[in-house]
Amino acid sequence: MNKDPLPPPSYGPLPPIQESPIRICTISLTGYDKVRLIGTPAPLTPLLRSAILSCWGTIQRESNYAGSHEFKLSGVPWHGQGPDSVRSRRLLAGILYTMAKAGWDLLQSTDVSKRIHDKDTLFFEYSEPPAGVLSASSSNSGRSEATAMGREGDGMEMYELREVELFTVGFNRSDRIRIISQQVPQVMFRMVEVIKRAIATQWKYGIQAEQDYCGSYEIKLQGNPFDAKGDESVYARMMLAQIIANFKAEGFKLYASISIGHGRDDNDLESWVFRRMNDSWR
């Protein structure tokens, strides 16, 4: 006996995928200029809108795209060059920060599209906060500021805000490392020193130049570690491993490696995001 076919999926506002107690949602970086919230709870939309406006700037339009909430940004963040390459990485960090603050931790970033201009899709899982874990603003300001609330289905979504600290390390051209962070100068200086220590111990050619690049701290290396051949390809990977180890010793763990740009000649390197380990995330 043939069973009746399942009805097609609804393309109204999409809720998170839920297999009790697991909850998964996604954010897709699409084309040159779009961010799609797929299955993200409604309370996150205004928070992510604020992050986009703060880290990137103007939103050209918002719309429902097959049940997802789509932001079309002004400019081309996912094909950014020069100053926009730094701003786009701030935007990426802002999205990850906003999600993590509400308890949605990144599970994986992956390229699931053959479309030439699409970037990675980010998969997030919601985690309940450990007992007693709230951000400073939560503990000081009460539930009105400690939670992001909105109606989803028949219930009220409430997110206790977590303590989150993260920053981005971008790899550019064949020889540049950029540290992109909103940290206070003393902390930023410490991050730069951590990377320079890794270079000194693992990349024998050393540093050629250092400069402020559009608000990021850029280190230009001697040689071409990101287009290395022969023995140098080994040394480059040892340097990267040392960077990860050094930051781990400082309390920061590699949280994400995400492709968000085209780079020169359409050869792009992924950007790394480091997140401080604490009671909310390890």
Sequence and secondary structure as in RCSB ss.txt:
>XXXX:A:sequence
MNKDPLPPPSYGPLPPIQESPIRICTISLTGYDKVRLIGTPAPLTPLLRSAILSCWGTIQRESNYAGSHEFKLSG
VPWHGQGPDSVRSRRLLAGILYTMAKAGWDLLQSTDVSKRIHDKDTLFFEYSEPPAGVLSASSSNSGRSEATAMG
REGDGMEMYELREVELFTVGFNRSDRIRIISQQVPQVMFRMVEVIKRAIATQWKYGIQAEQDYCGSYEIKLQGNP
FDAKGDESVYARMMLAQIIANFKAEGFKLYASISIGHGRDDNDLESWVFRRMNDSWR
>XXXX:A:secstr
           SS   EEETTEEEEEEEEETTTEEEEES  TTHHHHHHHHHHHHT  EEEEEEETTEEEEEESS
 GGG  THHHHHHHHHHHHHHHHHHHTTEEEEEEE     TT   EEEEEE    TT   HHHHHH HHHHEEEE
EETTEEEEEE     EEEEEEETTTEEEEE    HHHHHHHHHHHHHHHHHH TT EEEEEEETTEEEEEESS G
GG  THHHHHHHHHHHHHHHHHHHTTEEEEEEE     GGG    EEEEEE BTTB 
